[in-house]
């Protein structure tokens, strides 16, 4: 299943993706999908709980 989205990219980011797509003989959308898939790790429920607690601690911690 896929979800279609519309994103606005800065010109320089789009140009980089476009150049890379040309070199790889792919379309820009495929390059962006692959980049996102490789950039966002798959997280288990347990990992998400630990990450959530860690972030909550860091956000609420007093650094004084």
N, C-alpha and C positions, 0 to 999 in steps of 0.2 A: 504494500500500500504506500502511496506517496501523497504528500501534501504540496500543493503548488503555492508558492509565496512570491511576493514582489519585494525586491530590496533595492535600496539606493546605495550605490558604491561611490566613493570618491573617484574622480577621473583617473588618478594615477594607479589605484588598485585595479580598476577595470582594465586599464591598458596593460598592466603586468599580466593579468589573467588572460587577456586576449593574445598577447605575444606568446605566452606559454602554451596556450591552446593551439596556436598555429604550429609551433615547434613540435608539439605532441600529436598533431593531426587529429585534434578533438574539438568539440564545440566548447564554448566558454562555460556553459551551464554544467557540463560534465566535470570540467576542471574545478569549478567552485564546489560542486557536490563532493567530489573526492577530497578536496582540501578540508572541507568541514568535517567529513567523516574521519579523517586522520587527525584532526585537531581536537576533537571532543572525545575523551575516553568513555568507554562503556563503564557504567558504575552499577554495582549491585545495591540492593536495598540496604544491606549492612554498611557498605561503604558510604552511601548517601547519608545515613544516620550519623556516622562518625564525622563526616565532612560538615554536616549541618551543626553538630555540637561544637566542633572546632571553630567554625566561622562565628557562631554565636558567642563563644568565649572571647575570641579576638575582638569582635565588635563591641562587646560590653565591658571589656577589661579596661580598668583605669590605669593609664600609663604614668600617673603622678606618684 
